[in-house]
Amino acid sequence: AKEKGIELTVSISPNTPYHIVIDDHRLRQVIMNFMSNAVKFTERGSVELSITTLESNESEAIIEFSVQDSGIGIDEQQQKRIF
């Protein structure tokens, strides 16, 4: 990203728990794959990782991770295959 001049940002909702129990290896792998893909297909602009807590209580949380970029996007037919 630095070589391409792409701005990387991370936004974390204020209600996101500081500590969570999760398979950090798998989560890191998925996030890095999405971030790498976003940087790969973004010629200029930015890539943002957003972490949002949708629901939480004392023992559980539903957390959404999303990656947005200003790149070319994914063809609609390919989106159907991926998702």
C-alpha positions as CSV (number, residue, x, y, z in Angstrom):
1,A,0.0,0.0,0.0
2,K,2.8,2.4,0.9
3,E,4.5,1.8,-2.4
4,K,1.3,2.6,-4.3
5,G,0.5,5.6,-2.1
6,I,-2.7,4.0,-0.9
7,E,-4.0,5.2,2.5
8,L,-4.8,2.4,4.9
9,T,-7.2,3.2,7.7
10,V,-8.8,1.2,10.5
11,S,-12.0,2.3,12.3
12,I,-13.2,0.5,15.4
13,S,-16.6,1.3,16.9
14,P,-16.2,2.6,20.5
15,N,-18.4,-0.2,21.9
16,T,-16.1,-3.0,20.6
17,P,-14.8,-5.1,23.4
18,Y,-11.1,-4.7,24.1
19,H,-10.6,-8.5,24.6
20,I,-12.3,-11.3,22.8
21,V,-11.8,-15.0,22.6
22,I,-11.5,-16.0,18.9
23,D,-9.4,-18.1,16.6
24,D,-7.0,-15.2,16.0
25,H,-5.0,-17.1,13.4
26,R,-8.1,-17.7,11.1
27,L,-9.4,-14.1,11.7
28,R,-6.0,-12.6,10.8
29,Q,-5.8,-14.9,7.7
30,V,-9.2,-13.8,6.4
31,I,-8.6,-10.1,7.1
32,M,-5.2,-10.1,5.5
33,N,-6.6,-11.9,2.4
34,F,-9.3,-9.2,2.0
35,M,-6.9,-6.3,2.7
36,S,-4.3,-7.7,0.3
37,N,-6.9,-8.1,-2.4
38,A,-8.2,-4.6,-1.8
39,V,-4.7,-3.1,-2.1
40,K,-3.9,-5.2,-5.2
41,F,-6.9,-3.9,-7.1
42,T,-6.7,-0.3,-5.9
43,E,-4.5,1.9,-8.1
44,R,-5.0,5.0,-6.0
45,G,-7.2,6.1,-3.1
46,S,-7.7,4.2,0.1
47,V,-8.5,0.9,1.8
48,E,-10.4,0.9,5.1
49,L,-10.9,-1.9,7.6
50,S,-14.0,-1.3,9.8
51,I,-14.7,-3.2,13.0
52,T,-18.2,-2.7,14.3
53,T,-19.9,-4.4,17.3
54,L,-23.5,-5.1,16.3
55,E,-24.6,-6.7,19.5
56,S,-22.9,-7.6,22.8
57,N,-23.5,-8.6,26.4
58,E,-21.2,-9.7,29.2
59,S,-20.3,-13.1,27.6
60,E,-20.9,-12.7,23.8
61,A,-20.5,-10.2,21.0
62,I,-21.4,-10.1,17.3
63,I,-18.7,-8.2,15.6
64,E,-18.7,-7.2,11.9
65,F,-15.4,-6.8,10.0
66,S,-15.6,-5.1,6.6
67,V,-13.1,-3.9,4.1
68,Q,-13.9,-1.1,1.7
69,D,-11.7,0.3,-1.0
70,S,-11.7,2.8,-3.9
71,G,-10.6,0.1,-6.4
72,I,-12.3,-1.4,-9.4
73,G,-14.6,-3.7,-7.5
74,I,-15.7,-7.2,-8.1
75,D,-17.8,-8.2,-11.1
76,E,-21.4,-9.0,-10.1
77,Q,-21.1,-12.6,-11.4
78,Q,-18.0,-13.1,-9.4
79,Q,-19.7,-11.7,-6.3
80,K,-22.3,-14.4,-6.6
81,R,-19.6,-17.1,-6.7
82,I,-17.7,-15.6,-3.7
83,F,-20.7,-14.9,-1.5
